[in-house]
Amino acid sequence: MPPPLSVVPPLDPGFLPAELWNRDYRARCEDHPGAHSLAIALERADGTISRFDTKVLPHVEENAAANRKYVERLVKFLLWARGGYRIIVGGDAAIAQMIREIYSPSGARRFDCEFMGTKVYGREMTVESFDLGAMPDAREDTIPLGRHLDGCRIGFDLGGSDRKCAAVIDGTVVFSEEVAWDPYFKSDPQYHFDGINDTMRRAAAHLPRVDAIGGSAAGVYVNNEVRVASLFRGVAPMEFDRRIRRLFFDLQKAWNGVPFDVVNDGEVTALAGSMSMAENSVLGISMGTSVAGGYVARDGSITPWLNELAFVPVDYRDDAPIDEWSGDRGCAVQYFCQQGVARLAPLAGLQFPPGMKYPEQLLEVQERMAAGDGRARRIYETIGVCFGYTIAHFANFYEIRNLLILGRVTSGEGGAVILRKAAEVLRVEFPSLAKTLQLRTPEEKDKRHGQAVAAASLPALRR
């Protein structure tokens, strides 16, 4: 077991940070003469490949449980952060077989198997075993994203509790607003079409013309096609294929075919940070209805990675909270979004009426925080401590010089508390990382509307 936490989350003292557990495991590997190299590669449908190299203990009975936790959690993180339908494990056939059984239609991670296979990449997930010397090298592409500010543009951001929009003329915001909606369990595709179209019409009313439209939303989007998204989870599969998959093409047609781009909200979060700070190597984390992640690489471009950080494991205790969608434990969605606030509220002694929705619970906690309620402060302190340990975990997979944190959960004084506690964890537990990484948060207005403004810059105008 790893050593006790130097900074303990006040409402969640059992939290077992992935980085501390992994650090302890890696130390055991360094001390064990039989430890050996292991490589994990993930291939995506476009042929790009991510590769992660590590070491594991000999896969014998006394190490089997530790190896299972280390490698399975590592594969899970890589799948949701980088994406892939083909997993290749190099250097240990027994560990490869273990992963094959776990990530199968009948295995413990069957949700991930189906999601990454047929839903995202349109093909069956496979797990293969290679000799270490035969493993493929990483083959990553980078892709320019946005930064187009010319003309009259609409930007929108679709969240689980509100739709944000902005009207932008040559880079200057002339209008922005948010409208409440409740899309998660709406089964009628027309509800989604009408809601998004209404948001764009509100922005268009403040423009002399519309030259381009850019949008961001939680989920996986490939060339504007909706592959999978929690916003549309209430739509039946047949209706999803018929009306939702090509939803943004239908909207583009309704807007006279102007340039129209939609990407994952996490990517736009990172883009917004990169543009506002004039910096790259930016990991953006939006704590809103869910946990959105995006990454701008050292050269200012993005990668083909998924960055769906809501579903990466961050807590390794055996009884960690369960994500109701995937059925897995200890995933970030239970810690760093409205759902995380709702989970912590009763632990802080705050009771809300049965059936009260997460956005309303968050608003109540924020009001109590503004009024000086120590119970609300402990919620934000807990989120901040857990986030500080999670940042160190993320740094194993991303080159991060700037970590941008935004989203509704970070609004008000609570956001400042989250940042302070995260910085304390980094300073105490990970001092070398604390010296190279800047924790940043945008100004209050940009927290709520910056995403829509950055989204407006996505399409290039036709020349």
N, C-alpha and C positions, 0 to 999 in steps of 0.2 A: 504493500500500500504506500502511496506517496505521503510525504510529510504533511502535517496539518497546514491549513491555509494561514498565511500571515495576515490576511485581511478577510474577515468572515462576513458573508452577506447576512445582515441582521435578521431577516425573515426567512432565510433559506440556508441554515447552517450546515445542512447535509450536502449542499452543492459540491460535486466532485469535478473540478475543471478538467476538461479533456487534456489541456497542455500539461498540467501537473501529473496526471496519470501517465501520459505518454513520456514525459521526461523521466519519470521513475522507470518505466519499461525500457527506454533507450539506455539508461544507466546500467540496468541489469544486462543488457546485450553487450555493452562495452566490457563488463566484468566477466562474461561467460565465454570460455574458450571455444565452445561449440556454436556460438552465434554466427549467422551467415547472412549474406546479402539477399535481398528480395526486391524485385522490381514489379511495379503495377503500371500497366499501360491501358489507356482508354481511347478507343477509336470512335470518331463521330461519323455521321453519314457523308460528310463532305471530304472524308479521307484524312482530316487532321487528327493528330494523336497527341495526347498528353501522357507524360511519363513521370512517375514518382519513384525514387530509389530510397531504400531504407535497409534496416537489418532486423532480423527476427531471431528469437531463441530457437533451439532445436525443437522440432515439432514432435515431442514425446509426451507421455501422459502427464508428467508434472508441470509441463508448460502449455498444455493444450488450451486451457481456459484463458490464460493470458494472451496467447497467440490469437485465439479467436476474437477476443475483444479488441486487441490492437489492430489486426488486419481488417476485420469486418467493419469497424468504425472508420478506419482509414478509407476503405473502398466506398463506404457510404458518403463520406465527406467529398471524395473526389467525384463521385457520380453527380452529386447535386451542385458542386462548385464548377466542375469542368465539363460534365456531360459525357455521354458515350453509351453506345448500345453493345459494344464488344469490349469485354474485360480480358486482359491478358496478364496472367500472373507468371512471373519468371523467377526460377531459382528454388522452387519447392513444390513438387507435384501434390503432396498431401495437403498443403495449404490451399493450393488451387482447387482441389476437389472440395474442400470445406467451403470455400467461397461459392463454388458452383451449386452446392446443395442449398446454401443460404439464399442466394440470389437466383431463385428458380420459381416457377409458377406454384409450387407447393411448399416453398421454403419460408423462413421467417421474414424475409424481405421481398415477398411476392409483390407487394404494392410497388416497390422501387423497380422490380424487374419489369412489370407491365408498363409502368409510367415511362421509364427510360427506353423501353423497347418499342412497343407498338404505338404508344401515344405521342412520344416526342420524335422518335426517329423512324417510325413506320416499319420496323423490322424486329424480329425476335432477338431478345438479349442472349448473348452467349458468353460463357466463361471458358477460357482456354489456358492450357498449361504449356509453357515454353521453358527450354533451358535458358539460363541467364544470358549466355553468350548469343542466343538467337533472338533476344528481345528487340523489338523495333525501337529506334530512337524517337525522341519527341519530334513532332512535325507540326508546329503551330503557325497559324497565319494571324496577321493583324489587319484590322479593317478600319478605315476612317469613319468617324461618326459625327454628324451634325456640324455645328459651328457656322452655319449659314444664317446670316442676319439680314440680308437684303430683301426688300419688298415688304408686302403686307401679309402677315402670317398669323395663323391660329395655332396655338399649342394647347393640348389638353392632357390631363393626367387622371386616370380612372382608378379610384381606390374603392375599398369595400364599404365605406361609409359616406363618401362624397366624390363628386366629379369637380375637378378644378379646370379652369381654362384661362387663357391669356390672349389678348390681341397685341401684336407686336408690329411696329412699323420701323423698318431699318434699324432693328436692335433696341428700340425704345418701347417699353411697355406702356400702352395707352389704356389698358383695361385688364383687370383680373378679378375673378370671383370663384367661389365654390358653392356647389349646390348639393344638398343632402340627397342620397338615394340609398337603396337597400337591395343590391343586385344578387346577393349570394344564392338565394333560394327561389329566385324568380324563374319560372319555367318557360315563360313566353319570350321567344327571341325578339319579338317586336318591342318589348319593354326596354331591352338593351339598345336596340337600334334607335328608338325614339329618344331615350335619355341622352345618348352620346350626341345625336344630331341636335338636340335642344341646346346642349352645352356649346357646340360649335356656332349655332345661330346667335347665341348670346354674345359671343366674342365678335362675330362678323358684323353685328350691329354697330360696332365701334371702329370699323375699317371702311375705307372708301372702296376697297375691292379685296378679294381673297386670292393671293398668288400661290399659297402653299399651306398645307396642314400637316402638323406633326403631333404624334401622341405617344403616351407611355401608359402601360398597364401591367399589373402583376400577371405573370404567366410566361409561357414560351411562345414566341412569335418568330416565324421564319418567312422572310420576304412578305411581310404583312399578313400572312396566314396564321390564324389562331390554331396552335397545336394543342395546348392544354392551358387552362387558366381557372383559378379558383373563383373568379368573378362570375363564371358561367356554369358553376357546378350544379345549379338547379335545372339546367336544360337537359332534357333526355338525349341520349346518344344519337338517335336518328335525327332529331331536330338540330343538335349541335352540328352534325355533318352537313345538314341541308342549309342552315341559316347562319350559324355562328362561325364556322371555319372560314368562310369568305366574307364575314361581316364588314371588314374594313374596305374591301373591294366594292361592296354595295354602297357604303358611305361615300367612297371616292366618286363613284358614278353619280351619286346624288349631288355632289359638289362639282359637277362639270368636268370631272377628270383632272383636277389640279394635282400637282405633285403631292403625294400623301404617303407618309411613312409612320409606322408604328413599331416600337421596340419595347423590350422589357423595361419596367419602371426602374429597376436597379441600375441599368446602364445609363439611363437619363439622370439618375441621382449623381452618379460619378461624373458624367459629362457636365452637369450643372456646377459641381464643385471645381472641376478642372477649369472651366471657363471663368468662374468668378475669382479663383485664386491665381489664375495664370500659372498653374502647376500641373505636373503629371505624376505618375505613380500614385494615383488616387484610388482608394477603396471607399466607395460610398455605401453607407448603411442607412436605410430609411426605416424608422420604427413607427409604423402606422398600423393599419388594419392587420398587416402581416409584417414580415421582415424582408425588405427588398435589398438586394445587393447588386453592385455594379463595379466594374474595374476599368480604369483608364491606365494603359500601360506606360512605360517610360517614354515612348515616342509619341504619346498623345492619342494613340488609336485604341481600339478595343480588340478583344480576342473572340473566337467562336465559343468561349466558355458559357455555361448557363448562369452561373452566379446566383442560383436559387438558394440563398443562404437561410431561408426560413426552415429548411429541412435538414441542415447539416447538424450532426450531433455535437453538443457542447458540454453535456453533463453526463459523466460516465457511471454514476451510481445506478445500482440495479433497480431501484424503485423510483427512478426519475419520472417526472410527469409525462403523461402519454399524449401524443398528438392524435387528435380524433380522426384526422384524415388518413394518415399513413399507418397509424397504430404503433408507431415506434416511440421509444422513450428518449427524453433528454435532448430533443431537437430545439433549435433556436426560437422557433415560433412560440414556445411556451415561456420565453424569458424576455424578449425584446420587442414587444408590440402591445397592442391593446389587450390581447388575450393574456399576456404576461401580467399586465397590471391587474386584470380581473382575477387571475390566479392568486396573486399576492394580497389582494385587498382583505379577504377574510382572515388571512394570517396576521394582518396588521390590526385586526379588530374592527374593520369596517364592514358593515352588513348592508347589502342592497336588496331591494325587492326582487323576488323571484321573477325571472324572465327579463330583467333589465339588460338591455343590449350593451355590448362592450363599449361602443363610443360614448354612451351615456354614463357608464361607470367611470370611464377615463375622465370625462368632464367633471364629474363629482369629485374625483380624487384631485384634479387640478384646482378646483375651487377650494377644497380643503387645504391644499398645499399653500395657496395664496393667502389663506386665513391663518396660517401658522400651525396647522394640525400636525403634531409629531408623527402620527400614524401614517399620514400621507408621505411625509419625508422619508420614513423608513422603507416605503415601497420603492422610491427612487434611489435610495442608497443601495438597496438590494440589487436593483437592476444594474446600477453602476458598477458594483463589485463584480457581479457575474460577467458583465460586459468587459471589464478590464482583463479578466483571465481569458475570455474568449478572443480578445484582440491578439493576445500572444499566440493563441492557437492559429488564428487566421494568418499570422505572419510566417508560418511554415509553408504556406501555399501561395501567398501573394507577396510581391515586392511592394512594400507600403512605405511611402514617405509622408503621405497625408491621408488621414482617416477622417472623412466627412460624415458627420452624424446629423440627421434631420428626421422629420416626420412628426406627426401629431403628438406622439408620446414625449417628444423632447421640447414641446412648447412650454414657455413659462419657466419659473424657477426650478421646476423638476428637472428640466434638461440640463441646467447648470450643475445640479447635484449629481446627475448621472456622469457628466464629464469629470467632475472633481474626484469622484470615487474611482472611476476607471483610471484616471491619471495616478491616483494613489497606489492602486494595485500594480500598475506598470513600474512605478518608481521603487516600490518595495520588493516586488517579486521578480521583475524583469528589467533591471536598471539599464542594461545595454540597449534594449529595445526602446526604452523611454527616451534615450538620448537622440535617437535617429528618427522618431516618429512624431508627427505633429497631429494632435487631436484638434479638430476644427468643427465649428458649427456655424451655419449661416445666420444672418440677422433674422429676426422674427418673421418678417414678411416673406423672405426668401425660403424659410422653412416650409411655409404653407403654399407658396406659389412658384418658387424657383424651378420646380420640376416641370411645370407647364411651360414656363418661358424657355427652358432648355429644349423641351420637346419641339417647340416652334422652329428651332434651328435645324431640325433633322433633314427635311427635304432640300435638295438643291433645286433652284429654279431652272426651267428649261430655257435654253438659249437658241 
